[in-house]
Amino acid sequence: MCNHSAHHAHWGHHHGGQHAGRHWKQQFAQWGYPPVNVEELDDQYQIAIYAAGYAKTDFQVKLEGDVLIISVDKPGNEQPPFYGPRRMQFKPGSFQKRFELNSKIDKEAIHAKYEEGILTVTLPKLEGFETIRKDIGIV
């Protein structure tokens, strides 16, 4: 499984350049936010996205061929009325994460749940691709 959103092919061209700060802010939403954990278990893969501040209905999870797309399309440009000094270090906005799926995954059985600020997408493995664990005796 590959998380395409984690790669930024031309980062080196802008790092330290004239518009590096602006470019970094634009790219942060694509590869740095929200944080994602991908774990392979014996019988499934699990993708966990830390996405506090969203409603379950904000998420779109879809499959296009061999690519799983998880996204939120949430306008984030509106500013609340200004009543004095404030600090906003977190503001949920739009994002998209793309994962290329391998042939081990049962695409018909993929399911997702959103609970306590974490979106968990479960990708069960097809029969025969489960991890087999066995203790081997030493002679």
Secondary structure as the mmCIF struct_conf table of DSSP 4:
data_model
#
loop_
_struct_conf.conf_type_id
_struct_conf.id
_struct_conf.beg_label_comp_id
_struct_conf.beg_label_asym_id
_struct_conf.beg_label_seq_id
_struct_conf.end_label_comp_id
_struct_conf.end_label_asym_id
_struct_conf.end_label_seq_id
STRN STRN1 CYS A 2 ASN A 3
HELX_RH_3T_P HELX_RH_3T_P1 HIS A 4 ALA A 6
TURN_TY1_P TURN_TY1_P1 ALA A 9 HIS A 10
HELX_RH_AL_P HELX_RH_AL_P1 TRP A 11 HIS A 14
TURN_TY1_P TURN_TY1_P2 HIS A 15 GLY A 16
BEND BEND1 GLY A 17 GLY A 17
TURN_TY1_P TURN_TY1_P3 GLN A 18 HIS A 19
HELX_RH_AL_P HELX_RH_AL_P2 ALA A 20 TRP A 31
TURN_TY1_P TURN_TY1_P4 GLY A 32 GLY A 32
BEND BEND2 TYR A 33 PRO A 34
STRN STRN2 VAL A 36 GLU A 40
BEND BEND3 ASP A 42 ASP A 43
STRN STRN3 GLN A 44 TYR A 50
TURN_TY1_P TURN_TY1_P5 ALA A 52 GLY A 53
HELX_RH_3T_P HELX_RH_3T_P2 LYS A 56 ASP A 58
STRN STRN4 PHE A 59 GLU A 64
TURN_TY1_P TURN_TY1_P6 GLY A 65 ASP A 66
STRN STRN5 VAL A 67 VAL A 72
HELX_LH_PP_P HELX_LH_PP_P1 PRO A 80 PHE A 82
BEND BEND4 GLY A 84 GLY A 84
BEND BEND5 GLN A 89 GLN A 89
STRN STRN6 PHE A 95 GLU A 100
TURN_TY1_P TURN_TY1_P7 SER A 103 LYS A 104
STRN STRN7 ILE A 105 ILE A 105
HELX_RH_3T_P HELX_RH_3T_P3 LYS A 107 ALA A 109
STRN STRN8 HIS A 111 GLU A 115
TURN_TY1_P TURN_TY1_P8 GLU A 116 GLY A 117
STRN STRN9 ILE A 118 PRO A 124
STRN STRN10 LYS A 125 LYS A 125
HELX_LH_PP_P HELX_LH_PP_P2 LEU A 126 LEU A 126
TURN_TY1_P TURN_TY1_P9 GLU A 127 GLY A 128
BEND BEND6 GLU A 130 GLU A 130
HELX_LH_PP_P HELX_LH_PP_P3 THR A 131 ILE A 132
HELX_LH_PP_P HELX_LH_PP_P4 ASP A 135 GLY A 137
#
